[in-house]
Amino acid sequence: MPDENNSGIMLYAQLTHENYIHTVFFELLEKAHELSQKLGGVEISAVCFASPDTIEGFKGAFQNMGVNKVYYFEDKRLEKYSTQYYSKLFTELVKEVKPEILLIGATNQGRDLAPRISSSLHTGLTADCIELDINEKGQLAATRPTFGGELMATILCKNYPQMATVRPNVFKVHSVDYHADTEFIRKDTSILDGLKNDVEIIEFKKTIENEINNLDNADIVVAGGMGLKNEKGFELLQKFADKIGGSVAATRPAVENGLAPHSIQIGQTGKTVRPKVYIACGISGAIQHTVGMDKAEHIIAINNDPDAPIFGIADTGIVGDFFEIVPKYLELQH
Ligand SMILES: Cc1cc2nc3c(=O)[nH]c(=O)nc-3n(C[C@H](O)[C@H](O)[C@H](O)COP(=O)(O)OP(=O)(O)OC[C@H]3O[C@@H](n4cnc5c(N)ncnc54)[C@H](O)[C@@H]3O)c2cc1C
């Protein structure tokens, strides 16, 4: 049953290393509006950690987004992510504001932060959700894959706030203007004074794969599975992707067999993508893979088995041998 002491939906507005608000925040915000409506229009708030005098730069990003309150902490000690500092301030804020729902993006940072906060608050956390809803009792119904992805479980949390993390690209952002005034509330950080920071992050480095293969925002993703068999298959896949301006991705067995790095693995234990076009080459279409790509606008599958499950979700299916079809296509493009 809804707790009368807790109200509203709180979201984490994570800043990227380049000092932008992470896109996953806007995806969660879209969902938060839907949940808020179902709860009778409850308040939506955001939490932001920034280095001194930087909040002015972010205020514009909240314009017309329908965020009622932005709680922010500005402190030199918050310039780089610190598990202890961030989780301490976040936890104390949640105790004070008492939201009924707390949503955090399942980024590397969010995955570190969320369990810390939930254990400090003695509440439950449903991680890597693929759907969020409000049930007939007004509780957060958080759905995520379970039993190795074979089943979808909808999980209810008994304590408050009801916490969930959602990976980037799971929810879609619609460009709707929400005309709500946003109040910016600066919060005190002096609580950090007596706190020891055990881990100091010195520098963040982008991996080369991320730099050259920006999968998260790619319009076209060209993914390869075990049907590509070996390095030669993945070289051909890369040529194909280069030709059509796509980013390369892979299935888990392809990664486990050393054909691709984990950073480009799609699926339950990899990334979620939502490109305009997803071309699945030599991929059977196991649910653990499709959960990471089935929201693509158009799915094209190339597979030599007409009964491959991937054809069940493909908009365009090409039954045939990848090693015949793709070279032929590349030849025609010369
Ligand atoms: C807990 C758990 C988590 C998992 N997480 C993930 C995950 O995040 N991502 C993921 O991808 N998997 C994941 N898996 C593995 C998943 O269950 C499947 O095993 C995997 O997705 C299958 O990979 P695949 O399609 O590359 O290989 P296969 O299932 O071996 O399929 C290869 C396909 O290629 C086709 N093919 C063969 N030769 C050719 C050719 N010459 N031309 C065209 N087609 C050809 C075949 O017909 C077949 O359909 C997970 C499994 C578990 C248990």
The ligand as a Tripos MOL2 file, in Angstrom:
@<TRIPOS>MOLECULE
LIG
   53    58     1     0     0
SMALL
NO_CHARGES

@<TRIPOS>ATOM
      1 C1         22.3550  -15.4280  -17.9820 C.3       1 LIG1
      2 C2         22.6130  -15.2950  -19.4550 C.ar      1 LIG1
      3 C3         22.8650  -14.0340  -19.9630 C.ar      1 LIG1
      4 C4         23.1020  -13.8740  -21.3320 C.ar      1 LIG1
      5 N1         23.3410  -12.6200  -21.8200 N.ar      1 LIG1
      6 C5         23.4890  -12.4610  -23.1460 C.ar      1 LIG1
      7 C6         23.6870  -11.1730  -23.6970 C.ar      1 LIG1
      8 O1         23.7560  -10.1530  -22.9990 O.2       1 LIG1
      9 N2         23.8040  -11.0720  -25.0390 N.ar      1 LIG1
     10 C7         23.7440  -12.1580  -25.8820 C.ar      1 LIG1
     11 O2         23.8610  -11.9820  -27.1050 O.2       1 LIG1
     12 N3         23.5980  -13.3900  -25.3750 N.ar      1 LIG1
     13 C8         23.4690  -13.5800  -24.0470 C.ar      1 LIG1
     14 N4         23.3260  -14.8290  -23.5550 N.ar      1 LIG1
     15 C9         23.4740  -15.9740  -24.4880 C.3       1 LIG1
     16 C10        22.2010  -16.2660  -25.2730 C.3       1 LIG1
     17 O3         21.3790  -17.1350  -24.5330 O.3       1 LIG1
     18 C11        22.5050  -16.9510  -26.6290 C.3       1 LIG1
     19 O4         23.2590  -18.0990  -26.3820 O.3       1 LIG1
     20 C12        23.2810  -16.0540  -27.5880 C.3       1 LIG1
     21 O5         22.6280  -14.8170  -27.7600 O.3       1 LIG1
     22 C13        23.3890  -16.7310  -28.9460 C.3       1 LIG1
     23 O6         24.3770  -16.0610  -29.6850 O.3       1 LIG1
     24 P1         24.4350  -16.1800  -31.2640 P.3       1 LIG1
     25 O7         23.1090  -15.8260  -31.8330 O.co2     1 LIG1
     26 O8         25.6280  -15.4000  -31.7010 O.co2     1 LIG1
     27 O9         24.8270  -17.7000  -31.5090 O.3       1 LIG1
     28 P2         23.9360  -18.9730  -31.9500 P.3       1 LIG1
     29 O10        22.7770  -19.1510  -31.0380 O.co2     1 LIG1
     30 O11        24.9200  -20.0550  -32.0850 O.co2     1 LIG1
     31 O12        23.3610  -18.5420  -33.3580 O.3       1 LIG1
     32 C14        24.1020  -18.4180  -34.5310 C.3       1 LIG1
     33 C15        23.1040  -18.1880  -35.6680 C.3       1 LIG1
     34 O13        23.8140  -17.9570  -36.8490 O.3       1 LIG1
     35 C16        23.1540  -18.6140  -37.9210 C.3       1 LIG1
     36 N5         24.1600  -18.8700  -38.9510 N.ar      1 LIG1
     37 C17        25.1350  -19.8310  -38.9640 C.ar      1 LIG1
     38 N6         25.8940  -19.6940  -40.0580 N.ar      1 LIG1
     39 C18        25.4120  -18.6510  -40.7620 C.ar      1 LIG1
     40 C19        25.7660  -18.0310  -41.9800 C.ar      1 LIG1
     41 N7         26.8220  -18.4600  -42.6820 N.pl3     1 LIG1
     42 N8         25.0200  -16.9840  -42.4230 N.ar      1 LIG1
     43 C20        23.9420  -16.5460  -41.7200 C.ar      1 LIG1
     44 N9         23.5590  -17.0850  -40.5530 N.ar      1 LIG1
     45 C21        24.3080  -18.1260  -40.0700 C.ar      1 LIG1
     46 C22        22.5620  -19.8620  -37.2980 C.3       1 LIG1
     47 O14        21.4430  -20.3040  -38.0590 O.3       1 LIG1
     48 C23        22.1640  -19.3630  -35.9370 C.3       1 LIG1
     49 O15        20.8130  -18.9250  -35.9190 O.3       1 LIG1
     50 C24        23.0880  -15.0130  -22.1960 C.ar      1 LIG1
     51 C25        22.8090  -16.2760  -21.6610 C.ar      1 LIG1
     52 C26        22.5930  -16.4120  -20.3190 C.ar      1 LIG1
     53 C27        22.2870  -17.7880  -19.7780 C.3       1 LIG1
@<TRIPOS>BOND
     1     1     2 1
     2     2     3 ar
     3     2    52 ar
     4     3     4 ar
     5     4     5 ar
     6     4    50 ar
     7     5     6 ar
     8     6     7 ar
     9     6    13 1
    10     7     8 2
    11     7     9 ar
    12     9    10 ar
    13    10    11 2
    14    10    12 ar
    15    12    13 ar
    16    13    14 ar
    17    14    15 1
    18    14    50 ar
    19    15    16 1
    20    16    17 1
    21    16    18 1
    22    18    19 1
    23    18    20 1
    24    20    21 1
    25    20    22 1
    26    22    23 1
    27    23    24 1
    28    24    25 2
    29    24    26 1
    30    24    27 1
    31    27    28 1
    32    28    29 2
    33    28    30 1
    34    28    31 1
    35    31    32 1
    36    32    33 1
    37    33    34 1
    38    33    48 1
    39    34    35 1
    40    35    36 1
    41    35    46 1
    42    36    37 ar
    43    36    45 ar
    44    37    38 ar
    45    38    39 ar
    46    39    40 ar
    47    39    45 ar
    48    40    41 1
    49    40    42 ar
    50    42    43 ar
    51    43    44 ar
    52    44    45 ar
    53    46    47 1
    54    46    48 1
    55    48    49 1
    56    50    51 ar
    57    51    52 ar
    58    52    53 1
@<TRIPOS>SUBSTRUCTURE
     1 LIG1         1 GROUP 0 **** ****
